[in-house]
């Protein structure tokens, strides 16, 4: 139960000051990894539903800020269209699973399997971003602080907009 209690923390809004874009995105990655790990230890359906909702919200916001702000800059500065096209397709796959998870309840057939597969897909996506895309972006000499500020502001807007009524 300690894991469940830890996992019930709200999805964190980004820090407002001076975080570069890659640091912000990597912090999101660590947060989502922590949430998936916490989910694995749950047996209570209410805890599973709450944590799955938190995972889905974090991933929806993260994907949107990448697609709206980070990926267009990365595409323009690195010229790596294949890698970014793959990332967008991976986002589409994750969004499909998110819609399915949000439409279900724990205990229904394939609920846990969908959350597990979503976690596996996200881990693969994170490995590619952090191992290939982010180094290319750093080498491209993009103003990561400026992009980070835009990401942080948009993330805060989306969290406020998409969070349940207690946000």
Secondary structure, DSSP 8 states (H G I E B T S, - for coil): -HHHHHHTS------SSS--HHHHHHHHHHHHHHHHHHHHT---HHHHHHHHHHHHHHHHHHHHHIIIIIHHHHHHHH--HHHHHHHHHHHHHHHHHHHHHHTS-TTSTTHHHHHHHHHHHHHHHHHHIIIIIHHHHHHTT--HHHHHHHHHHHHHHHHHHHS-TT-
